[in-house]
Amino acid sequence: MLPTPCRNFSAACRNGPEMTDAASVHAVSLKLPGFWTQRPDLWFQQAEAQFHVRRITSEDTRYYYVVSSLDQDTAAQVAEFVQSPPADGKYTEFKALLLRTFRLSQHERAARLLHLDGLGDRPPSALMNEMLSLADGHTPCLMFEQAFLEQLPEDIRLLLSDADFSDPRKVAARADLLWNAKKVSGASIARISQPRSRQQTSPGPAAEPANPRPNEHWCFYHQRWGAEACRCRPPCKFPGNARASRR
């Protein structure tokens, strides 16, 4: 007969698979990305999606995953909580603390919308994404539209002055087309945006060639040097004899 500890160990091995929490098995493969201090709300949405997929519902388990995702500087700002977490509701309270600490307030988001850094090398759609993120679900207003337009080059801005902002992303997509065309061709956006028939300028009066083809009625000098002739022998019918001296 096996000693008592061995019998207990054997029983644990037999019963282990039945008693193991399924969430613990799924949790083994979970690795959250580093915490995003710039967008903590979006980070939590992604983290909770992974918790849902892996059926991790334990407050303690979620809490320790979040703590493990913090870098040194971020952890230092919430060190008091990490060093002495509550016995219950760790995850819920820690999430609320991180959102209060790092999420932009409504006034901060409005200030950023009013003081954008410009378009830079980004396409207009990237700027629109940033602005919609700062708006945080609020319907774009007249000031929002003007703030977007003012970041664009003048020629693109003029072509979008009558744009319908009921769907801001469609406006940004149209701005992208103009932006890309300008980068590729280097031409004026106003010219690129015109119909092809209007891009071809109407031909003006044909200019006279500097040296018309030689004519038998011209003198020796004009037949050889054309308009550059400095002399002329009459009778010579070369057009524009003003430069030649008749000697």
Order of alpha helices (4+ residues) and beta strands (2+ residues): alpha-alpha-alpha-alpha-alpha-alpha-alpha-alpha-alpha-alpha-alpha-alpha-alpha-alpha-alpha-beta-beta
